[in-house]
Amino acid sequence: MLKPWISLSLFCVSLLCGATMLHAQGQESSHANPEPRWWKGNLHTHSLWSDGDQFPEMISDWYRQRDYNFLALTDHNVLSEGMRWMPMSTVLARADEGILDRYRQRFGDAWVETQGEPGSKNHEVRLKPLDEFRYLVEQAGKFILIPAEEISDSAEGKPVHINATNLAEVLKPMGGDTVRQAIENNLRAILEHEKQHGRQVLPHVNHPNFHYAITAEDLAAVVSERFFEVYNGHPGVNQLGDDDHPSIERMWDIANAIRRTSLNVPPLMGIATDDSHEYHGKAGSRPGRGWVMVRSKYLTPEHLIRAMKRGDFYASSGVTLVDVGFSEASRTLSLEIAAEPDTTYQTQFVATLKAKDGVVDEHRIGVVVATSDEPAPEYTLTGKELYVRAVITSSKPHTDPSFKNQKQQAWTQPVGWKQSESDLD
């Protein structure tokens, strides 16, 4: 016969084990069918592997420490793979005298590999490839790195740059006689790569106003391209345009007006990125200026890219949304803003209106059809719109502006465009 105190102990152990099992079962159930959530990431980042001024693991750690969930390292025409040594003179010319000390302080002397005498011409440092350094910074369910490349091409004497996220191997620029043809050729190579390797790859056109290389008509014409940068944090990409060139946001609406009328193809979706190169406080394209928020159940490249291809994401330069959704039944775009204290927000619902007398003129493209100062604004399509999107502008200035008087913003994707051809008349 068991003594009473032994019976009580066994009973308590039994309860504890049961509770532990239930908790474990609950966790397993949660992992088996997680709720979709927002993941923050940057899809345009440069390191010492091309024309950036910092080691890639230092860059990755910068983003991880600031609560980003994913990062694509997109060096020009190269993936960070294989054995590569860089002269310290080159590193110092880009950065400053303290870069190697900071590198050692963060990752340790044993991690940092150099050869040759310090101060001599043969003093070099090894650049670590992604498959080596990723294990130091990645955290399951919190932060991942995605292999990517900025395919840097040119045509007609103009730069044509396209990012390809989640590549299996480097892709060479394909060239073309015209800007439009170069976009088409590179996009075809990316899509063939995706099919060949059986993996999700996200191509997007970079900074179209860089050297004013790509027009809205070019963006519209390459119908298999679905993504472009509506905001790029590099100060030299002519975000606002000039007297002779439209702003990037205006280009978005012009391109989508063409796509939804004469071409009858899906609209472009807008991405915000850093295009970061400088990480030591220097002027230029610094990190933390633009990002995407992607809604997905899982933090994996495949699930993130599938969500973006569905349009389940928004672009941001500072404004955070709790929710964004579109009801096909009610034809209503609804938002909920994560409002900060002492901050106001203005939401503009922007649409391109259907043709009048068979013409979609410039006065019907990118029209503000409604404005709201509410924290949960919404807009119901009237039947006159080819699509509608929202841009939310905060009263707060950007924390590190890339152009004068920049405010924090967010951009949602065009919705309401899934209509029959007859509806477009």
Buried (B, 14 or more C-beta within 10 A) or exposed (E): EEEEEEEEEEEEEEEEEEEEEEEEEEEEEEEEEEEEEBBBBBBBBBBBBBEBBBBBBBBBBBBBEEEBBBBBBBBBBBBBBEEBBBBBEEBBEBBBEEBBEBBBEBBEEEBBEBEBEEEEEEBBBBBBBBEBBBEBBBEEEEBBBBBBBBBBBBBEEBBBBBBBBBBBEBBEBBEBEEBBBBBBBBBEBBBEBBEEEEBBBBBBBBBBBBBBBBBBEBBBBBEEBBBBBBBBBBBBBBBBBEEEBBBBBBBBBBBBBBBBBEEEBBBBBBBBBBBBBBBBEEEBBBBBBBBBBBBBEBBBBEBBBBBBBEBBBBBBBBBBBEEBBBEEEEBBBBBBBEBBEEEEBBBBBBBBBBBEEEEBEEEBBBBEBBEBEEBEBBBBBEEEBBBBBBBBBBEBEBEBBBEEEBBBBBBBBBBBBEBEEEEBE
